Amino acid sequence: AQVKPEDQIKYRQAGYSFMAWNMGKIKANLDGEYNAQQVQAAANAIAAIAGSGMGALYGPGTDKDIGNRKTRVKPEFFQNMEDVGKIATNFNAAAASLAKAAAEGDKAAVQKAFGETGGSCKACHDKYRAD
Ligand code: ASC
């Protein structure tokens, strides 16, 4: 199915926003009282979205603002797809590790995988997101 460029941007932003909410919940659990069920639910949500094929939402026409949809993606993103692919693979692997650690209720492993997951978020932002 053909998804309009402005809708591709909308869906990818929705995915990142939903992951950010769940990252925040995991951080709150690591910083405060640890609720293994809540961490597992949040990690599963992140892993599912990370593994859902979001690369399909960076099609032609999604490199700049369109309609009333704004994007912060830099042109460099589309010029370095091999590097972007590596970051995405790292992100997906980290999110899968996070979900596995959460399922095992291993707080130390969650801490480590959470750091790796956030690190791969940041790696892409630093290179390919404006502001
Ligand atoms: C988050 C969030 C991000 C990443 C990033 C990690 O919770 O919203 O964009 O983690 O801050 O460095």
Backbone and ligand atoms as CSV (ligand in chain L), in Angstrom:
chain,resi,resn,atom,element,x,y,z
A,1,ALA,N,N,0.857,-1.217,0.000
A,1,ALA,CA,C,0.000,0.000,0.000
A,1,ALA,C,C,0.879,1.247,0.000
A,2,GLN,N,N,0.464,2.214,-0.767
A,2,GLN,CA,C,1.199,3.468,-0.876
A,2,GLN,C,C,0.798,4.402,0.253
A,3,VAL,N,N,1.772,4.784,1.055
A,3,VAL,CA,C,1.497,5.713,2.147
A,3,VAL,C,C,2.027,7.087,1.740
A,4,LYS,N,N,1.171,8.096,1.822
A,4,LYS,CA,C,1.576,9.456,1.438
A,4,LYS,C,C,2.784,9.903,2.273
A,5,PRO,N,N,3.692,10.678,1.667
A,5,PRO,CA,C,4.880,11.127,2.401
A,5,PRO,C,C,4.546,11.788,3.741
A,6,GLU,N,N,3.541,12.641,3.763
A,6,GLU,CA,C,3.218,13.312,5.030
A,6,GLU,C,C,2.731,12.314,6.080
A,7,ASP,N,N,2.091,11.236,5.614
A,7,ASP,CA,C,1.654,10.201,6.554
A,7,ASP,C,C,2.829,9.322,7.015
A,8,GLN,N,N,3.784,9.087,6.119
A,8,GLN,CA,C,4.998,8.365,6.539
A,8,GLN,C,C,5.682,9.129,7.663
A,9,ILE,N,N,5.804,10.435,7.512
A,9,ILE,CA,C,6.452,11.260,8.555
A,9,ILE,C,C,5.624,11.194,9.841
A,10,LYS,N,N,4.310,11.297,9.699
A,10,LYS,CA,C,3.426,11.222,10.874
A,10,LYS,C,C,3.607,9.891,11.614
A,11,TYR,N,N,3.604,8.797,10.872
A,11,TYR,CA,C,3.727,7.477,11.511
A,11,TYR,C,C,5.100,7.297,12.162
A,12,ARG,N,N,6.154,7.749,11.508
A,12,ARG,CA,C,7.473,7.537,12.127
A,12,ARG,C,C,7.604,8.387,13.386
A,13,GLN,N,N,7.044,9.591,13.346
A,13,GLN,CA,C,7.104,10.432,14.547
A,13,GLN,C,C,6.281,9.823,15.676
A,14,ALA,N,N,5.151,9.242,15.324
A,14,ALA,CA,C,4.325,8.573,16.342
A,14,ALA,C,C,5.111,7.421,16.981
A,15,GLY,N,N,5.836,6.676,16.143
A,15,GLY,CA,C,6.644,5.568,16.653
A,15,GLY,C,C,7.722,6.050,17.609
A,16,TYR,N,N,8.450,7.098,17.221
A,16,TYR,CA,C,9.515,7.604,18.089
A,16,TYR,C,C,8.931,8.172,19.385
A,17,SER,N,N,7.811,8.867,19.282
A,17,SER,CA,C,7.171,9.430,20.486
A,17,SER,C,C,6.752,8.328,21.451
A,18,PHE,N,N,6.190,7.281,20.894
A,18,PHE,CA,C,5.714,6.192,21.755
A,18,PHE,C,C,6.892,5.478,22.413
A,19,MET,N,N,7.984,5.319,21.651
A,19,MET,CA,C,9.183,4.722,22.245
A,19,MET,C,C,9.748,5.629,23.330
A,20,ALA,N,N,9.741,6.938,23.107
A,20,ALA,CA,C,10.281,7.886,24.096
A,20,ALA,C,C,9.501,7.788,25.408
A,21,TRP,N,N,8.184,7.676,25.306
A,21,TRP,CA,C,7.350,7.531,26.512
A,21,TRP,C,C,7.765,6.282,27.288
A,22,ASN,N,N,7.984,5.209,26.547
A,22,ASN,CA,C,8.363,3.948,27.188
A,22,ASN,C,C,9.786,3.969,27.725
A,23,MET,N,N,10.701,4.651,27.034
A,23,MET,CA,C,12.058,4.827,27.566
A,23,MET,C,C,11.990,5.588,28.891
A,24,GLY,N,N,11.138,6.597,28.935
A,24,GLY,CA,C,10.973,7.393,30.158
A,24,GLY,C,C,10.481,6.544,31.327
A,25,LYS,N,N,9.564,5.623,31.030
A,25,LYS,CA,C,9.058,4.743,32.090
A,25,LYS,C,C,10.166,3.828,32.608
A,26,ILE,N,N,10.973,3.311,31.681
A,26,ILE,CA,C,12.071,2.434,32.119
A,26,ILE,C,C,13.062,3.230,32.957
A,27,LYS,N,N,13.369,4.443,32.519
A,27,LYS,CA,C,14.301,5.289,33.285
A,27,LYS,C,C,13.778,5.544,34.698
A,28,ALA,N,N,12.488,5.827,34.812
A,28,ALA,CA,C,11.882,6.074,36.125
A,28,ALA,C,C,12.004,4.830,37.014
A,29,ASN,N,N,11.847,3.666,36.405
A,29,ASN,CA,C,11.993,2.416,37.166
A,29,ASN,C,C,13.432,2.170,37.608
A,30,LEU,N,N,14.388,2.527,36.753
A,30,LEU,CA,C,15.797,2.338,37.110
A,30,LEU,C,C,16.219,3.342,38.174
A,31,ASP,N,N,15.628,4.524,38.133
A,31,ASP,CA,C,15.993,5.572,39.093
A,31,ASP,C,C,15.273,5.424,40.428
A,32,GLY,N,N,14.091,4.800,40.377
A,32,GLY,CA,C,13.287,4.698,41.600
A,32,GLY,C,C,12.940,3.259,41.912
A,33,GLU,N,N,11.695,3.056,42.294
A,33,GLU,CA,C,11.260,1.699,42.610
A,33,GLU,C,C,11.116,0.903,41.314
A,34,TYR,N,N,11.638,-0.330,41.320
A,34,TYR,CA,C,11.664,-1.146,40.107
A,34,TYR,C,C,10.457,-2.068,40.028
A,35,ASN,N,N,9.618,-1.811,39.020
A,35,ASN,CA,C,8.452,-2.653,38.770
A,35,ASN,C,C,8.733,-3.475,37.512
A,36,ALA,N,N,9.098,-4.740,37.703
A,36,ALA,CA,C,9.546,-5.586,36.594
A,36,ALA,C,C,8.483,-5.734,35.501
A,37,GLN,N,N,7.217,-5.781,35.915
A,37,GLN,CA,C,6.122,-5.917,34.936
A,37,GLN,C,C,6.040,-4.688,34.040
A,38,GLN,N,N,6.153,-3.522,34.678
A,38,GLN,CA,C,6.058,-2.281,33.906
A,38,GLN,C,C,7.251,-2.140,32.959
A,39,VAL,N,N,8.431,-2.517,33.448
A,39,VAL,CA,C,9.634,-2.441,32.612
A,39,VAL,C,C,9.508,-3.410,31.429
A,40,GLN,N,N,9.013,-4.598,31.698
A,40,GLN,CA,C,8.860,-5.578,30.623
A,40,GLN,C,C,7.867,-5.097,29.563
A,41,ALA,N,N,6.746,-4.541,29.996
A,41,ALA,CA,C,5.751,-4.039,29.044
A,41,ALA,C,C,6.342,-2.909,28.192
A,42,ALA,N,N,7.074,-2.019,28.852
A,42,ALA,CA,C,7.668,-0.885,28.135
A,42,ALA,C,C,8.740,-1.361,27.160
A,43,ALA,N,N,9.582,-2.282,27.608
A,43,ALA,CA,C,10.656,-2.791,26.749
A,43,ALA,C,C,10.083,-3.545,25.551
A,44,ASN,N,N,9.030,-4.309,25.780
A,44,ASN,CA,C,8.393,-5.030,24.670
A,44,ASN,C,C,7.836,-4.064,23.638
A,45,ALA,N,N,7.241,-2.977,24.103
A,45,ALA,CA,C,6.688,-1.981,23.179
A,45,ALA,C,C,7.805,-1.377,22.334
A,46,ILE,N,N,8.912,-1.030,22.982
A,46,ILE,CA,C,10.046,-0.442,22.256
A,46,ILE,C,C,10.608,-1.438,21.242
A,47,ALA,N,N,10.820,-2.674,21.677
A,47,ALA,CA,C,11.393,-3.689,20.778
A,47,ALA,C,C,10.470,-3.945,19.590
A,48,ALA,N,N,9.171,-3.953,19.840
A,48,ALA,CA,C,8.219,-4.206,18.746
A,48,ALA,C,C,8.272,-3.081,17.717
A,49,ILE,N,N,8.306,-1.851,18.193
A,49,ILE,CA,C,8.347,-0.725,17.251
A,49,ILE,C,C,9.693,-0.679,16.534
A,50,ALA,N,N,10.763,-0.897,17.299
A,50,ALA,CA,C,12.106,-0.870,16.694
A,50,ALA,C,C,12.220,-1.919,15.592
A,51,GLY,N,N,11.566,-3.047,15.772
A,51,GLY,CA,C,11.657,-4.132,14.803
A,51,GLY,C,C,10.551,-4.149,13.769
A,52,SER,N,N,9.815,-3.055,13.676
A,52,SER,CA,C,8.617,-3.076,12.826
A,52,SER,C,C,8.869,-2.605,11.400
A,53,GLY,N,N,10.133,-2.288,11.095
A,53,GLY,CA,C,10.419,-1.891,9.713
A,53,GLY,C,C,10.180,-0.422,9.434
A,54,MET,N,N,10.571,0.424,10.376
A,54,MET,CA,C,10.332,1.863,10.224
A,54,MET,C,C,11.098,2.486,9.055
A,55,GLY,N,N,12.086,1.773,8.547
A,55,GLY,CA,C,12.811,2.271,7.376
A,55,GLY,C,C,11.879,2.546,6.197
A,56,ALA,N,N,10.763,1.852,6.161
A,56,ALA,CA,C,9.784,2.047,5.088
A,56,ALA,C,C,9.119,3.424,5.159
A,57,LEU,N,N,9.330,4.120,6.285
A,57,LEU,CA,C,8.694,5.433,6.476
A,57,LEU,C,C,9.622,6.591,6.103
A,58,TYR,N,N,10.694,6.272,5.393
A,58,TYR,CA,C,11.637,7.296,4.921
A,58,TYR,C,C,11.687,7.299,3.398
A,59,GLY,N,N,10.522,7.172,2.785
A,59,GLY,CA,C,10.433,7.117,1.330
A,59,GLY,C,C,10.600,8.483,0.679
A,60,PRO,N,N,10.515,8.494,-0.649
A,60,PRO,CA,C,10.632,9.745,-1.412
A,60,PRO,C,C,9.647,10.801,-0.919
A,61,GLY,N,N,10.129,12.026,-0.781
A,61,GLY,CA,C,9.283,13.140,-0.356
A,61,GLY,C,C,9.196,13.302,1.144
A,62,THR,N,N,9.871,12.409,1.891
A,62,THR,CA,C,9.818,12.497,3.362
A,62,THR,C,C,11.059,13.171,3.939
A,63,ASP,N,N,11.860,13.761,3.045
A,63,ASP,CA,C,13.125,14.380,3.468
A,63,ASP,C,C,12.944,15.823,3.910
A,64,LYS,N,N,11.757,16.384,3.707
A,64,LYS,CA,C,11.525,17.764,4.144
A,64,LYS,C,C,10.070,17.960,4.569
A,65,ASP,N,N,9.799,19.119,5.187
A,65,ASP,CA,C,8.429,19.423,5.597
A,65,ASP,C,C,7.487,19.236,4.410
A,66,ILE,N,N,6.320,18.689,4.653
A,66,ILE,CA,C,5.346,18.520,3.567
A,66,ILE,C,C,3.944,18.658,4.143
A,67,GLY,N,N,3.096,19.357,3.406
A,67,GLY,CA,C,1.780,19.688,3.949
A,67,GLY,C,C,1.983,20.494,5.216
A,68,ASN,N,N,1.297,20.128,6.290
A,68,ASN,CA,C,1.579,20.823,7.552
A,68,ASN,C,C,2.396,19.943,8.504
A,69,ARG,N,N,3.080,18.947,7.923
A,69,ARG,CA,C,3.915,18.034,8.709
A,69,ARG,C,C,5.383,18.471,8.645
A,70,LYS,N,N,5.968,18.712,9.797
A,70,LYS,CA,C,7.376,19.111,9.844
A,70,LYS,C,C,8.253,17.918,10.206
A,71,THR,N,N,9.474,17.921,9.683
A,71,THR,CA,C,10.450,16.879,10.039
A,71,THR,C,C,11.793,17.529,10.325
A,72,ARG,N,N,12.519,16.934,11.268
A,72,ARG,CA,C,13.856,17.422,11.588
A,72,ARG,C,C,14.944,16.576,10.938
A,73,VAL,N,N,14.553,15.618,10.099
A,73,VAL,CA,C,15.581,14.769,9.480
A,73,VAL,C,C,16.488,15.622,8.582
A,74,LYS,N,N,17.804,15.369,8.687
A,74,LYS,CA,C,18.765,16.112,7.860
A,74,LYS,C,C,18.949,15.435,6.502
A,75,PRO,N,N,19.336,16.216,5.480
A,75,PRO,CA,C,19.612,15.618,4.163
A,75,PRO,C,C,20.663,14.506,4.252
A,76,GLU,N,N,21.608,14.648,5.184
A,76,GLU,CA,C,22.683,13.667,5.334
A,76,GLU,C,C,22.145,12.259,5.618
A,77,PHE,N,N,20.973,12.191,6.232
A,77,PHE,CA,C,20.363,10.885,6.508
A,77,PHE,C,C,20.225,10.078,5.213
A,78,PHE,N,N,19.736,10.737,4.179
A,78,PHE,CA,C,19.441,10.058,2.909
A,78,PHE,C,C,20.697,9.846,2.067
A,79,GLN,N,N,21.773,10.512,2.456
A,79,GLN,CA,C,23.043,10.383,1.719
A,79,GLN,C,C,23.973,9.358,2.374
A,80,ASN,N,N,23.588,8.849,3.511
A,80,ASN,CA,C,24.436,7.891,4.246
A,80,ASN,C,C,23.630,6.684,4.706
A,81,MET,N,N,22.907,6.087,3.775
A,81,MET,CA,C,21.988,5.020,4.161
A,81,MET,C,C,22.707,3.798,4.742
A,82,GLU,N,N,23.954,3.589,4.332
A,82,GLU,CA,C,24.683,2.458,4.899
A,82,GLU,C,C,24.943,2.690,6.392
A,83,ASP,N,N,25.375,3.889,6.724
A,83,ASP,CA,C,25.608,4.229,8.137
A,83,ASP,C,C,24.290,4.240,8.917
A,84,VAL,N,N,23.263,4.792,8.310
A,84,VAL,CA,C,21.938,4.799,8.955
A,84,VAL,C,C,21.486,3.363,9.228
A,85,GLY,N,N,21.727,2.490,8.261
A,85,GLY,CA,C,21.359,1.089,8.419
A,85,GLY,C,C,22.094,0.425,9.577
A,86,LYS,N,N,23.368,0.780,9.746
A,86,LYS,CA,C,24.139,0.227,10.865
A,86,LYS,C,C,23.580,0.706,12.203
A,87,ILE,N,N,23.263,1.997,12.276
A,87,ILE,CA,C,22.694,2.544,13.513
A,87,ILE,C,C,21.347,1.869,13.807
A,88,ALA,N,N,20.564,1.688,12.753
A,88,ALA,CA,C,19.250,1.058,12.931
A,88,ALA,C,C,19.398,-0.390,13.404
A,89,THR,N,N,20.378,-1.094,12.849
A,89,THR,CA,C,20.631,-2.481,13.265
A,89,THR,C,C,21.074,-2.526,14.724
A,90,ASN,N,N,21.960,-1.610,15.104
A,90,ASN,CA,C,22.397,-1.530,16.511
A,90,ASN,C,C,21.216,-1.232,17.434
A,91,PHE,N,N,20.388,-0.322,16.994
A,91,PHE,CA,C,19.218,0.062,17.785
A,91,PHE,C,C,18.295,-1.131,17.998
A,92,ASN,N,N,18.037,-1.829,16.905
A,92,ASN,CA,C,17.146,-2.978,16.963
A,92,ASN,C,C,17.715,-4.061,17.888
A,93,ALA,N,N,19.032,-4.303,17.781
A,93,ALA,CA,C,19.671,-5.306,18.628
A,93,ALA,C,C,19.617,-4.889,20.101
A,94,ALA,N,N,19.875,-3.624,20.371
A,94,ALA,CA,C,19.844,-3.130,21.754
A,94,ALA,C,C,18.433,-3.239,22.331
A,95,ALA,N,N,17.446,-2.889,21.517
A,95,ALA,CA,C,16.051,-2.970,21.983
A,95,ALA,C,C,15.657,-4.415,22.262
A,96,ALA,N,N,16.139,-5.334,21.425
A,96,ALA,CA,C,15.850,-6.762,21.656
A,96,ALA,C,C,16.521,-7.231,22.953
A,97,SER,N,N,17.759,-6.781,23.193
A,97,SER,CA,C,18.451,-7.126,24.448
A,97,SER,C,C,17.713,-6.563,25.657
A,98,LEU,N,N,17.212,-5.353,25.482
A,98,LEU,CA,C,16.456,-4.700,26.560
A,98,LEU,C,C,15.211,-5.525,26.909
A,99,ALA,N,N,14.506,-5.965,25.880
A,99,ALA,CA,C,13.284,-6.757,26.106
A,99,ALA,C,C,13.629,-8.096,26.763
A,100,LYS,N,N,14.740,-8.705,26.339
A,100,LYS,CA,C,15.150,-9.986,26.909
A,100,LYS,C,C,15.516,-9.823,28.383
A,101,ALA,N,N,16.313,-8.798,28.676
A,101,ALA,CA,C,16.718,-8.546,30.065
A,101,ALA,C,C,15.496,-8.250,30.935
A,102,ALA,N,N,14.567,-7.487,30.373
A,102,ALA,CA,C,13.352,-7.140,31.124
A,102,ALA,C,C,12.513,-8.378,31.404
A,103,ALA,N,N,12.430,-9.255,30.418
A,103,ALA,CA,C,11.645,-10.489,30.588
A,103,ALA,C,C,12.260,-11.380,31.673
A,104,GLU,N,N,13.586,-11.330,31.773
A,104,GLU,CA,C,14.281,-12.127,32.788
A,104,GLU,C,C,14.277,-11.454,34.160
A,105,GLY,N,N,13.801,-10.204,34.195
A,105,GLY,CA,C,13.764,-9.470,35.458
A,105,GLY,C,C,15.141,-9.138,35.992
A,106,ASP,N,N,16.103,-9.045,35.072
A,106,ASP,CA,C,17.500,-8.790,35.444
A,106,ASP,C,C,17.776,-7.281,35.366
A,107,LYS,N,N,17.687,-6.639,36.512
A,107,LYS,CA,C,17.778,-5.177,36.531
A,107,LYS,C,C,19.121,-4.663,36.018
A,108,ALA,N,N,20.202,-5.336,36.381
A,108,ALA,CA,C,21.530,-4.892,35.920
A,108,ALA,C,C,21.629,-4.993,34.398
A,109,ALA,N,N,21.099,-6.078,33.841
A,109,ALA,CA,C,21.120,-6.243,32.384
A,109,ALA,C,C,20.199,-5.227,31.702
A,110,VAL,N,N,19.079,-4.906,32.352
A,110,VAL,CA,C,18.185,-3.867,31.823
A,110,VAL,C,C,18.927,-2.535,31.774
A,111,GLN,N,N,19.626,-2.234,32.864
A,111,GLN,CA,C,20.408,-0.991,32.945
A,111,GLN,C,C,21.389,-0.887,31.774
A,112,LYS,N,N,22.104,-1.971,31.530
A,112,LYS,CA,C,23.110,-1.992,30.464
A,112,LYS,C,C,22.454,-1.838,29.087
A,113,ALA,N,N,21.415,-2.627,28.833
A,113,ALA,CA,C,20.748,-2.579,27.531
A,113,ALA,C,C,20.023,-1.248,27.331
A,114,PHE,N,N,19.531,-0.680,28.429
A,114,PHE,CA,C,18.878,0.634,28.343
A,114,PHE,C,C,19.892,1.678,27.888
A,115,GLY,N,N,21.097,1.593,28.440
A,115,GLY,CA,C,22.160,2.527,28.046
A,115,GLY,C,C,22.524,2.373,26.577
A,116,GLU,N,N,22.584,1.124,26.125
A,116,GLU,CA,C,22.913,0.860,24.720
A,116,GLU,C,C,21.789,1.321,23.792
A,117,THR,N,N,20.561,1.115,24.229
A,117,THR,CA,C,19.424,1.545,23.413
A,117,THR,C,C,19.411,3.072,23.297
A,118,GLY,N,N,19.527,3.743,24.418
A,118,GLY,CA,C,19.560,5.217,24.401
A,118,GLY,C,C,20.752,5.741,23.613
A,119,GLY,N,N,21.862,5.024,23.704
A,119,GLY,CA,C,23.049,5.429,22.953
A,119,GLY,C,C,22.824,5.385,21.450
A,120,SER,N,N,22.067,4.384,21.007
A,120,SER,CA,C,21.811,4.310,19.563
A,120,SER,C,C,20.755,5.334,19.133
A,121,CYS,N,N,19.833,5.683,20.012
A,121,CYS,CA,C,18.917,6.812,19.721
A,121,CYS,C,C,19.754,8.061,19.475
A,122,LYS,N,N,20.668,8.300,20.423
A,122,LYS,CA,C,21.473,9.517,20.390
A,122,LYS,C,C,22.426,9.547,19.192
A,123,ALA,N,N,22.967,8.379,18.836
A,123,ALA,CA,C,23.890,8.317,17.692
A,123,ALA,C,C,23.206,8.848,16.434
A,124,CYS,N,N,21.963,8.455,16.231
A,124,CYS,CA,C,21.235,8.916,15.039
A,124,CYS,C,C,20.882,10.398,15.173
A,125,HIS,N,N,20.423,10.800,16.340
A,125,HIS,CA,C,20.067,12.222,16.531
A,125,HIS,C,C,21.262,13.126,16.277
A,126,ASP,N,N,22.417,12.745,16.833
A,126,ASP,CA,C,23.598,13.608,16.719
A,126,ASP,C,C,24.006,13.815,15.264
A,127,LYS,N,N,23.866,12.775,14.466
A,127,LYS,CA,C,24.301,12.883,13.066
A,127,LYS,C,C,23.200,13.357,12.127
A,128,TYR,N,N,21.990,12.909,12.372
A,128,TYR,CA,C,20.971,13.012,11.320
A,128,TYR,C,C,19.705,13.761,11.702
A,129,ARG,N,N,19.659,14.319,12.907
A,129,ARG,CA,C,18.474,15.095,13.298
A,129,ARG,C,C,18.876,16.534,13.574
A,130,ALA,N,N,18.169,17.464,12.998
A,130,ALA,CA,C,18.436,18.884,13.248
A,130,ALA,C,C,17.925,19.267,14.636
A,131,ASP,N,N,18.561,20.232,15.269
A,131,ASP,CA,C,18.262,20.785,16.602
A,131,ASP,C,C,18.611,19.845,17.743
L,1,ASC,C1,C,14.909,8.854,25.228
L,1,ASC,C2,C,14.497,9.737,24.219
L,1,ASC,C3,C,15.471,9.809,23.309
L,1,ASC,C4,C,16.592,8.959,23.729
L,1,ASC,C5,C,17.846,9.756,23.878
L,1,ASC,C6,C,18.959,8.899,24.406
L,1,ASC,O1,O,14.271,8.528,26.206
L,1,ASC,O2,O,13.366,10.387,24.135
L,1,ASC,O3,O,15.466,10.506,22.214
L,1,ASC,O4,O,16.178,8.372,24.967
L,1,ASC,O5,O,17.629,10.830,24.738
L,1,ASC,O6,O,20.125,9.639,24.482
